[in-house]
Amino acid sequence: MLVGVVETWVVGQLGLPSLAALSLVFPSIILMQNMASGSLGGSVAALVSQALGRGRPVEASVITYHGLLIGGVLGAVFLVLYLAFGRWLYGMLGGRDEVLDIATRYSFVVMGTLPVMWWSLVMSAVLRGTGNMRLPARITLLAAAAQIALGLTLGLGLGPLPSLGMVGVALAQVTPMLAAAAYLYWHVSNGLAPVRLRIDGRRPRLQAAVFIAILRPAGIAFMNPLLAMLIIMLIGRLVAQHGVEALAAFGIGTRLEMLLLNIIWAVGVASVPMIGMSLGRGEVARSRRVAWTACTVAALLMLSVGWALALFPDAWLRLFTTDPATLEAGRSYLRWVGPCLVFFGIGSSLYYSAQGAGRILGPVIASASRLVVVILGGLLLSWMGSSVSGVFSLIGFAMVTFGLGAVLAVRNTRWDASPARTV
């Protein structure tokens, strides 16, 4: 979260066009991170934890190897897509002229490392699936410190160094990530993790059954970040009609939502190995207690943060801008959305818990219901000629729909003991 705050502050110093450009590209970055770490990584981690819960470390290693291959291939596919269609996408989101040019340059650097990003995030998820939370956390802390230092230096141009603008901000993002990927590969290759990339000195034999076992839940899980990005895109399109100041305020608000998702993610991914290993041992009741406990923790955190932001919006907004019109739009966003963040926390936490159980469909349907609310509400607001405050109220109502839908889905879905071996 600190990285996000500092990075957004740096971008704010570069000017309103850079801040607006960030709001266009940031959802794509979050989409890639969530698909790699939360969807594919979470599915691989769940299978790894279930295999370890059954006492089958070789099976866990085979799953890891196949998951990393999938991650590298998908990263390469999305790299090609963003290079080919990135500028068109940002234009569709409302980017024009200088804002579109800045967004394209920034995206070119960040998206250029997608294969390594996917591999690194999947590997981190696997380590968490083995129960090792410390190493990924340490790497995150070191990478965060490096990104902050590089962002200030390259983005603003400290000392004798010139300012590279948004390109410098992008370089500050990808450089620590590349170093983290190299270290993770060294760590696993040297036998320092419960999983291995080689078994008896050889790479595991590729098996269609393992690819299917990973991609079946991951394919459903991919829908969740895609739906979230589509929601942001649609709302961003609605907000863009109200001017660059409103779009910049929406960018600051959306950035906050994504940063808070990191807190929910921390609670959610902690539940994944606990649930997976419990189901692997046949302890279904314990797995469900873990899920509801994680949900309660996430709800309490988002309840306190959300109401604090609603009551004191300037404490967040003035970190990034002093423009009166942007501040006014930002206050409206936080007053409508802040109290509803508790439902966002509930739904997101249960999504991760359901992933650990291999029962992800229900929360994804709840996320789809959030999209339906946005589409229907957006059409109604456009027909009525509503102000930007109406758009922000729609965001909050959609969060309520998501949270309540996820509760009903998990409550009414049966969790069984882990299935038979994957490989």
Helices and strands as residue ranges (DSSP letters): H 2-14, H 16-33, I 34-40, H 41-53, H 57-92, H 97-111, H 114-129, H 134-150, I 151-155, H 156-156, H 165-189, H 208-240, H 244-280, H 284-311, H 314-317, H 324-337, G 338-340, H 341-357, H 361-384, H 388-411
